[in-house]
Amino acid sequence: MVNGKTGIVQIVFSANGTGRIEAWYDEGGFDIYPFEYAYFEDKDENRWYVEFIWTGQYSIMFQDGVDYEVTITTSRLLIGDYLFERQ
């Protein structure tokens, strides 16, 4: 679900701390949502988190300024409850 619509989502992270979410909606249409991000580690809990800072007009899927637990493997990215597979 993206903005209350079903669709396909691609999330792109650039090495410079910026990225974008590209959403293709099942009912038609396409949106790009730019963001900045920062990773940080909670050494007490031995966990990694990512914070999204939305730089576009809208935020989707993730709340601005909220920390989400991140799990990364060679083929998958789990951000909070959202699972992404590497393409």
Residue pairs with C-beta under 8 A, 6 or more apart in sequence:
2 9
2 21
2 23
2 25
2 31
2 60
2 61
3 23
3 31
3 58
3 60
5 25
5 26
5 27
6 25
6 26
6 27
7 23
7 24
7 25
7 26
8 23
8 24
9 21
9 22
9 23
9 24
9 61
9 84
10 21
10 22
10 87
11 19
11 20
11 21
11 22
11 77
11 84
12 19
12 20
12 21
12 22
13 19
13 37
17 36
17 37
17 38
18 34
18 35
18 36
18 37
18 55
19 34
19 35
19 36
19 37
20 32
20 33
20 34
20 35
21 32
21 33
21 35
21 60
21 61
22 30
22 31
22 32
22 33
23 30
23 31
23 32
23 33
23 60
24 30
25 31
31 58
31 60
32 56
33 54
33 56
33 58
33 59
33 60
34 54
34 55
34 56
35 52
35 53
35 54
35 55
35 56
35 59
36 52
36 53
36 55
37 50
37 51
37 52
37 53
38 50
38 51
38 53
39 48
39 49
39 50
39 70
40 48
40 49
40 51
40 67
41 47
41 48
41 49
42 48
42 49
47 69
48 69
48 70
48 71
48 72
49 67
49 68
49 69
49 70
50 67
50 68
50 70
50 79
51 65
51 66
51 67
51 68
52 59
52 62
52 63
52 64
52 66
52 68
53 64
53 65
54 64
61 82
62 68
62 79
62 80
68 79
68 80
69 78
69 79
69 80
70 77
70 78
70 79
71 77
71 78
72 78
74 86
75 85
75 86
76 83
76 84
76 85
76 86
77 83
77 84
77 85
77 86
78 84
